[in-house]
Structure formats: C-alpha cells, structure tokens
C-alpha cells in the first residue's frame, strides 16, 4: 500500500508546478483576453477617422473645383506657313538658319537669276520694237486722215474736168454732124468723133477714180485698226516684260511675315522648283487648342477666364480666355468621318476643340513650340 501511494503522488506534484509556472507567466490570469478587442476598436476608430478625412478632402476638392472644367487633351497651336519658290533654279545663297527669327521682307534664299535677267532684256527689246511699230502706224493714221479726203476731192475734180471736156467734145461732134458735107471735111468729122470718144473714156476713168477714193472713213478706220493691232502687240510685249520682271523678283524668296524658321530642307546648290516646300515659318502668335468632352461644354462660353500650365515649363503659368468653340467635333473633320447610320452603333463621348487665347504669362525667353502639352482650367461659374 505505501508503495502505491508513493507512485500516485508524483503526478500531483508535477501538476502544481505547471500551474505555478503558468501563473507566473501571466500574472493577470483571465484578464488577458480583452486586449485584442481593444486593438480592433482602435483600428476601427483610426479607419473611420481616415475615411472621414478622405471624404472631407474629396468634398473640399469638389467644392473647390466644381466651377472649373479641365482637360489634359490640349496643346499649343499656331500658324505655320509653308514657303515655296515661284521659279525654278539653283540656290546660290541661303540667308537663314534653323530656328532663327526673321522679319517680314527678310531674304531667305537667292536663286540663280542669270536666265531671268536674259528674259527681262529680251522682253524689253520686244517691247521697244512693238512701240516703234505702233508709232509708225500712228503716223500713217494721221496722214490717212488728211490724204484720203484730199484724194476724194481730187478724183471728184478730175471727174468734173473730164465731164466738161466731154460736153465740149459732144458739142463739136454734134456741130460737125449738123454741117452739110460741103461745109466740112471727113477729117474734121473723124477728129470730132475721136475727141468725143476720148472725152467719154476720160469721164469713165474719172468716175472710177472717184469710186476708188470714196471709202474715206473705211480707209481711215483701217489705219486706226492697224494702230490698235500694234497697240495690242505693245500690251503683250509689256505683259511679257512685267512677267519677266516678276520672275526676276521671285529669284529672291522673302519672308511673308515675322516668325521662326522651321523644317528647313534646302541647302546651297539645291535645284528648287515652283511649289516645292523648302521651309516653314511659325508665327509668333500662338494659342491653345483644348479638346474638351462634350459633357464639359454645358456652361462653357467665350470670354471665360482660363488658367493654364505647360508640361515643358512647370513654373510657367498662363492666363487666357475662351475665344471660341468649334462648331463640330474633331471626328467630324477627319478624312473618313464615322458613319453612325450603318452597322452597330456604340456611343462614344466626343471631343470638341476649344480655342483659348493667351492673355498673359508668356516668357519671351521661353517661346512656346507648337504642339506642347497644356493643361487648361476654365472657370465656368
């Protein structure tokens, strides 16, 4: 019996130390269980506070931006003028370089003008010849106005003289015929007959000369027509000279307006032809084209204030105003606009270009290149 008790006691002794050890490790005993619930409450409180802060910030942001319409689909726009020569030839001088500012009238390139100088000289010679010819015909017309009437008067006088001679010859002939044969001779009769016939022929000749001289106005008109014809030739020669002078002036290609040289693709020695684009000039006047969604246009009007930031110059802040809203979406002016009347239709929010003029904020030391990205904000309140 004592042995069995001794064997049963060690387990009891072993249990007591384990409880003591567990009690020593957690002096709070059963009070350690509420700690996880406190942490969850704290985390939930922090989450609520964070959500409230985010909601307040979002609401404040909405309040601050509800009267503004913005887009990142905007860029710097302007006028880029393509320059092309009007005549062909070799480029003998290049007076500009890339990205240089030029003023209106500044020479850009010089084209070999020797052929055009020869054309001008030839046109001048043709004009001088035509003017000499028309001068001669003008003199002839003046002479015709005097000579042709005088020729008619002379022919009429000759006819009157011939008619008088005819009347005398007719009288002599009639007298010879009336005489008895004993009072005249056959020779005198023949002479009277010949004189009569000669007088009749002279009258016919004078009448013909009168008829020839009668169209005085027509002959004067013919002389005037020749003057007009050669005046036309003078006009043609003058036009050829003007064209030659114009072509000669075209050998110097000049800047049509102020701006910066861009896209230059010409060098000294190149052969250029009319219409060949050799460079472009970007005008100093720039604006912003912003493609707003159609849902952003309800309150947008011309004249509204716009603030803009440029991606290339973060510290550059521009101020402008809405100039106009394009009467058509961007897709409408594409080469192949969409045809919604065919096939299946999927509604897509369209964008409408809005032109924004820049009023202030430009820096002359940092010109805005065409195509730079801009973020405008339109005050629509």
GIVEN-V615533 format. One record per residue. N is the residue number from 0. RES is the residue in one small letter. SS is DSSP state (~ for helix, > for strand, _ for the rest). PHI is phi in whole degrees, -180 to 180 (NA if undefined). OMEGA is omega in radians with two decimals (999 if undefined). Layout:
N | RES | SS | PHI | OMEGA
N | RES | SS | PHI | OMEGA
This chain:
0 | x | _ | NA | 3.13
1 | x | ~ | -57 | -3.13
2 | x | ~ | -66 | -3.13
3 | x | ~ | -69 | 3.08
4 | x | ~ | -66 | -3.14
5 | x | ~ | -66 | 3.13
6 | x | ~ | -74 | -3.12
7 | x | ~ | -82 | -3.07
8 | x | ~ | -73 | -3.12
9 | x | ~ | -55 | 3.09
10 | x | ~ | -59 | 3.14
11 | x | ~ | -67 | 3.13
12 | x | ~ | -69 | 3.12
13 | x | ~ | -70 | -3.11
14 | x | ~ | -71 | -3.11
15 | x | ~ | -62 | 3.11
16 | x | ~ | -61 | -3.13
17 | x | ~ | -66 | 3.09
18 | x | ~ | -66 | 3.12
19 | x | ~ | -65 | -3.14
20 | x | ~ | -67 | 3.14
21 | x | ~ | -68 | 3.08
22 | x | ~ | -66 | 3.11
23 | x | ~ | -72 | -3.13
24 | x | ~ | -73 | -3.11
25 | x | _ | -130 | -3.09
26 | x | _ | -63 | -3.13
27 | x | _ | -76 | 3.13
28 | x | ~ | 62 | -3.08
29 | x | ~ | -76 | 3.14
30 | x | ~ | -75 | -3.12
31 | x | ~ | -79 | -3.07
32 | x | _ | -73 | -3.10
33 | x | _ | -69 | -3.06
34 | x | ~ | -57 | 3.13
35 | x | ~ | -59 | 3.13
36 | x | ~ | -66 | 3.07
37 | x | ~ | -67 | 3.12
38 | x | ~ | -67 | 3.13
39 | x | ~ | -65 | 3.10
40 | x | ~ | -64 | 3.12
41 | x | ~ | -64 | 3.13
42 | x | ~ | -64 | 3.11
43 | x | ~ | -64 | 3.11
44 | x | ~ | -64 | 3.11
45 | x | ~ | -63 | 3.13
46 | x | ~ | -64 | 3.11
47 | x | ~ | -64 | 3.11
48 | x | ~ | -63 | 3.13
49 | x | ~ | -65 | 3.12
50 | x | ~ | -64 | 3.11
51 | x | ~ | -64 | 3.12
52 | x | ~ | -65 | 3.13
53 | x | ~ | -65 | 3.12
54 | x | ~ | -63 | 3.12
55 | x | ~ | -65 | 3.13
56 | x | ~ | -65 | 3.12
57 | x | ~ | -65 | 3.12
58 | x | ~ | -65 | 3.12
59 | x | ~ | -64 | 3.09
60 | x | ~ | -65 | 3.12
61 | x | ~ | -65 | 3.11
62 | x | ~ | -63 | -3.08
63 | x | ~ | -75 | -3.03
64 | x | ~ | -117 | -3.11
65 | x | _ | -69 | -3.14
66 | x | _ | -98 | -3.12
67 | x | > | -129 | 3.04
68 | x | > | -118 | -3.09
69 | x | > | -126 | 3.06
70 | x | > | -159 | 3.04
71 | x | _ | -101 | 3.09
72 | x | _ | -95 | -3.11
73 | x | > | -146 | -3.08
74 | x | > | -154 | 3.09
75 | x | > | -74 | -3.11
76 | x | > | -125 | -3.14
77 | x | > | -178 | -3.11
78 | x | > | -103 | 3.05
79 | x | > | -118 | -3.05
80 | x | > | -97 | 3.09
81 | x | > | -80 | -3.13
82 | x | > | -109 | 3.13
83 | x | > | -139 | 3.12
84 | x | _ | -71 | 3.10
85 | x | _ | -98 | 3.13
86 | x | _ | -131 | -3.14
87 | x | _ | -100 | 3.11
88 | x | > | 155 | 3.12
89 | x | > | -83 | 3.08
90 | x | > | -79 | -3.10
91 | x | > | -103 | -3.12
92 | x | > | -154 | 3.08
93 | x | > | -119 | -2.98
94 | x | _ | -102 | -3.13
95 | x | _ | -133 | 3.10
96 | x | _ | -134 | -3.08
97 | x | _ | -63 | 3.01
98 | x | _ | 60 | 3.08
99 | x | _ | -99 | 3.14
100 | x | > | -86 | 3.11
101 | x | > | -124 | 3.09
102 | x | _ | -104 | 3.14
103 | x | _ | -59 | 3.14
104 | x | _ | 94 | 3.10
105 | x | _ | -69 | 3.10
106 | x | > | -67 | 3.13
107 | x | > | -107 | 3.07
108 | x | > | -138 | 3.01
109 | x | > | -117 | 3.10
110 | x | > | -102 | 3.12
111 | x | _ | -52 | -3.01
112 | x | _ | -105 | -3.05
113 | x | ~ | -62 | 3.13
114 | x | ~ | -64 | -3.10
115 | x | ~ | -76 | 3.02
116 | x | ~ | -67 | 3.10
117 | x | ~ | -64 | 3.11
118 | x | ~ | -61 | 3.12
119 | x | ~ | -66 | 3.14
120 | x | ~ | -63 | 3.10
121 | x | ~ | -64 | 3.12
122 | x | ~ | -65 | 3.09
123 | x | ~ | -64 | 3.13
124 | x | ~ | -67 | 3.11
125 | x | ~ | -62 | 3.12
126 | x | ~ | -65 | 3.12
127 | x | ~ | -62 | 3.11
128 | x | ~ | -63 | -3.13
129 | x | ~ | -65 | 3.10
130 | x | ~ | -65 | 3.08
131 | x | ~ | -63 | 3.14
132 | x | ~ | -66 | -3.14
133 | x | ~ | -68 | 3.06
134 | x | ~ | -65 | 3.10
135 | x | ~ | -64 | -3.14
136 | x | ~ | -72 | 3.04
137 | x | ~ | -64 | 3.09
138 | x | ~ | -64 | 3.12
139 | x | ~ | -64 | 3.11
140 | x | ~ | -67 | 3.09
141 | x | ~ | -66 | 3.10
142 | x | ~ | -66 | -3.12
143 | x | ~ | -63 | 3.14
144 | x | ~ | -66 | 3.11
145 | x | ~ | -98 | -3.01
146 | x | ~ | -73 | -3.04
147 | x | ~ | -65 | 3.04
148 | x | ~ | -63 | 3.13
149 | x | ~ | -66 | 3.11
150 | x | ~ | -64 | 3.11
151 | x | ~ | -66 | 3.12
152 | x | ~ | -62 | 3.13
153 | x | ~ | -65 | 3.12
154 | x | ~ | -65 | 3.11
155 | x | ~ | -66 | 3.10
156 | x | ~ | -66 | 3.11
157 | x | ~ | -64 | 3.09
158 | x | ~ | -65 | 3.12
159 | x | ~ | -63 | 3.11
160 | x | ~ | -64 | 3.13
161 | x | ~ | -64 | 3.12
162 | x | ~ | -66 | 3.10
163 | x | ~ | -67 | 3.10
164 | x | ~ | -63 | 3.12
165 | x | ~ | -65 | 3.14
166 | x | ~ | -63 | 3.12
167 | x | ~ | -66 | 3.14
168 | x | ~ | -65 | 3.11
169 | x | ~ | -65 | 3.12
170 | x | ~ | -66 | 3.13
171 | x | ~ | -63 | -3.13
172 | x | ~ | -66 | 3.14
173 | x | ~ | -64 | 3.12
174 | x | ~ | -66 | 3.13
175 | x | ~ | -66 | 3.13
176 | x | ~ | -70 | -3.09
177 | x | ~ | -81 | -3.12
178 | x | _ | -73 | 3.03
179 | x | _ | -69 | -3.10
180 | x | ~ | -58 | -3.12
181 | x | ~ | -72 | -3.05
182 | x | ~ | -90 | -3.12
183 | x | _ | -142 | 3.10
184 | x | _ | -121 | 3.13
185 | x | ~ | -66 | -3.14
186 | x | ~ | -66 | 3.13
187 | x | ~ | -69 | 3.09
188 | x | ~ | -65 | 3.13
189 | x | ~ | -64 | 3.12
190 | x | ~ | -64 | 3.12
191 | x | ~ | -65 | 3.13
192 | x | ~ | -66 | 3.13
193 | x | ~ | -64 | 3.13
194 | x | ~ | -64 | 3.12
195 | x | ~ | -66 | -3.13
196 | x | ~ | -63 | 3.11
197 | x | ~ | -64 | 3.13
198 | x | ~ | -67 | 3.08
199 | x | ~ | -61 | 3.12
200 | x | ~ | -64 | 3.12
201 | x | ~ | -65 | 3.10
202 | x | ~ | -65 | 3.11
203 | x | ~ | -61 | 3.13
204 | x | ~ | -65 | 3.14
205 | x | ~ | -67 | 3.08
206 | x | ~ | -62 | 3.10
207 | x | ~ | -64 | 3.12
208 | x | ~ | -65 | 3.10
209 | x | ~ | -66 | 3.12
210 | x | ~ | -61 | 3.12
211 | x | ~ | -69 | -3.09
212 | x | ~ | -91 | -3.07
213 | x | ~ | -67 | -3.11
214 | x | _ | -73 | -3.12
215 | x | ~ | -68 | -3.10
216 | x | ~ | -63 | 3.14
217 | x | ~ | -64 | -3.14
218 | x | ~ | -68 | 3.08
219 | x | ~ | -65 | 3.09
220 | x | ~ | -62 | 3.09
221 | x | ~ | -63 | 3.11
222 | x | ~ | -64 | 3.10
223 | x | ~ | -66 | 3.12
224 | x | ~ | -64 | 3.08
225 | x | ~ | -64 | 3.08
226 | x | ~ | -63 | 3.13
227 | x | ~ | -63 | 3.12
228 | x | ~ | -60 | -3.12
229 | x | ~ | -77 | 2.98
230 | x | ~ | -64 | 3.06
231 | x | ~ | -63 | 3.10
232 | x | ~ | -65 | 3.07
233 | x | ~ | -64 | 3.10
234 | x | ~ | -62 | 3.10
235 | x | ~ | -64 | 3.13
236 | x | ~ | -64 | 3.11
237 | x | ~ | -66 | 3.11
238 | x | ~ | -65 | 3.10
239 | x | ~ | -65 | 3.09
240 | x | ~ | -67 | 3.11
241 | x | ~ | -61 | 3.12
242 | x | ~ | -66 | 3.12
243 | x | ~ | -65 | 3.10
244 | x | ~ | -67 | 3.12
245 | x | ~ | -65 | 3.11
246 | x | ~ | -62 | 3.11
247 | x | ~ | -64 | 3.10
248 | x | ~ | -69 | 3.13
249 | x | ~ | -69 | 3.13
250 | x | _ | -69 | 3.02
251 | x | > | -110 | 3.14
252 | x | > | -84 | -3.07
253 | x | > | -114 | 3.13
254 | x | _ | -72 | -3.14
255 | x | _ | -77 | 3.12
256 | x | _ | -163 | 3.09
257 | x | _ | -69 | 3.09
258 | x | > | 163 | -3.13
259 | x | > | -102 | 3.12
260 | x | > | -77 | 3.10
261 | x | > | -140 | 3.05
262 | x | _ | 53 | 3.13
263 | x | _ | -76 | 3.12
264 | x | _ | -134 | 3.12
265 | x | _ | -135 | 3.11
266 | x | _ | -134 | 3.07
267 | x | _ | -62 | -3.12
268 | x | _ | 100 | 3.09
269 | x | _ | -68 | 3.03
270 | x | > | -98 | -3.10
271 | x | > | -109 | -3.14
272 | x | _ | -127 | 3.13
273 | x | _ | -60 | 3.13
274 | x | _ | 87 | -3.14
275 | x | _ | -78 | -3.14
276 | x | > | -73 | -3.11
277 | x | > | -107 | 3.10
278 | x | > | -171 | 3.09
279 | x | > | -133 | 3.09
280 | x | > | -118 | 3.13
281 | x | > | -93 | -3.12
282 | x | > | -69 | 3.09
283 | x | > | -65 | -3.13
284 | x | > | -76 | 3.13
285 | x | > | -127 | 3.06
286 | x | > | -148 | -3.13
287 | x | > | -117 | 3.02
288 | x | > | -107 | -3.11
289 | x | > | -112 | 3.14
290 | x | > | -97 | -3.14
291 | x | > | -85 | 3.03
292 | x | > | -68 | -3.13
293 | x | ~ | -63 | 3.12
294 | x | ~ | -77 | 3.14
295 | x | ~ | -100 | -3.00
296 | x | _ | -98 | -3.02
297 | x | _ | -59 | -3.08
298 | x | _ | -108 | -3.09
299 | x | _ | -85 | -3.11
300 | x | _ | -139 | 3.03
301 | x | _ | -61 | -3.14
302 | x | _ | 98 | -3.12
303 | x | _ | -69 | -3.08
304 | x | > | -72 | -3.12
305 | x | > | -134 | 2.97
306 | x | > | -108 | -3.02
307 | x | > | -138 | 3.01
308 | x | > | -122 | -3.09
309 | x | > | -111 | -3.10
310 | x | _ | -62 | -3.10
311 | x | _ | -70 | -3.13
312 | x | _ | -128 | -3.07
313 | x | _ | -59 | -3.10
314 | x | _ | -91 | 3.13
315 | x | _ | -97 | -3.11
316 | x | > | -117 | -3.08
317 | x | > | -103 | 3.08
318 | x | > | -127 | -3.14
319 | x | > | -152 | 3.13
320 | x | > | -148 | 3.10
321 | x | > | -71 | 3.12
322 | x | > | -86 | -3.09
323 | x | > | -163 | 3.09
324 | x | > | -116 | -3.07
325 | x | _ | -64 | 3.14
326 | x | _ | -86 | -3.14
327 | x | _ | 160 | 3.11
328 | x | _ | -74 | 3.13
329 | x | _ | -64 | -3.12
330 | x | ~ | -67 | -3.08
331 | x | ~ | -68 | -3.08
332 | x | ~ | -104 | 3.05
333 | x | _ | -73 | 3.13
334 | x | _ | -62 | 3.10
335 | x | _ | -128 | -3.11
336 | x | _ | -65 | -3.14
337 | x | _ | -65 | 3.10
338 | x | _ | -110 | -3.05
339 | x | _ | -77 | -3.09
340 | x | _ | -83 | -3.14
341 | x | _ | -123 | 3.07
342 | x | _ | 70 | 3.11
343 | x | _ | -78 | -3.09
344 | x | _ | -105 | 3.05
345 | x | _ | -121 | -3.10
346 | x | _ | -71 | 3.13
347 | x | _ | -126 | 3.11
348 | x | _ | -64 | -3.10
349 | x | _ | -86 | 3.08
350 | x | > | -117 | -3.09
351 | x | > | -119 | 3.11
352 | x | > | -68 | 3.11
353 | x | > | -122 | 3.13
354 | x | > | -88 | -3.12
355 | x | > | -119 | 3.08
356 | x | > | -84 | -3.13
357 | x | > | -94 | -3.11
358 | x | > | -97 | -3.08
359 | x | > | -156 | 3.09
360 | x | _ | 102 | -3.12
361 | x | _ | -71 | 3.12
362 | x | _ | -115 | -3.12
363 | x | _ | -61 | 3.13
364 | x | _ | -81 | 3.11
365 | x | _ | -132 | -3.12
366 | x | _ | -65 | -3.13
367 | x | _ | -84 | 3.09
368 | x | _ | -76 | 3.13
369 | x | _ | -63 | 3.10
370 | x | _ | 97 | 3.13
371 | x | _ | -63 | -3.11
372 | x | > | -75 | -3.11
373 | x | > | -134 | 3.05
374 | x | > | -118 | 3.12
375 | x | > | -89 | 3.06
376 | x | > | -132 | -3.07
377 | x | > | -96 | 3.10
378 | x | > | -84 | -3.06
379 | x | _ | -101 | -3.08
380 | x | _ | -73 | 999
